[in-house]
Amino acid sequence: MIDSCNLIVVDDLAAWLGTGAPPSPRKIVESLRQNGHVAAISGYGKPSFRTAAPWEAVVEAAMSIHPPM
């Protein structure tokens, strides 16, 4: 469990970024952690994750997994 103010639902993230299919929350969490951010899969708002990473880092992680269509 992490203490974080950001709960991100990947379905909403995909729609906002225009990537089509939502990225895997597990892959986004792995990418954020590799870049030194705190992140974890969330049990609420599935599929979703929590992170303390800045929005720019979340967008970068998502785009590295699913570039725009």
Phi, psi and omega in degrees: 000143178235155175265111186212149179264354184249116171250119185241119176272120188293334176298317178291322179298315180298318179295318181293321182275347181071034182267001181081247180293143179292143177287159177292125178298327179297318180292322177295316178301315179300315180297315179298317179296319179298333179264015172087013180261155175275129180201151179203153175295140180260146176271356182240140178075037185300144349279128184206171176214162176245145178203155173258004181293149175294156183306320181301322179291323178295314179298315180300316179296315180295317182291332178289335180270315182228092177295160180301152180284000000 
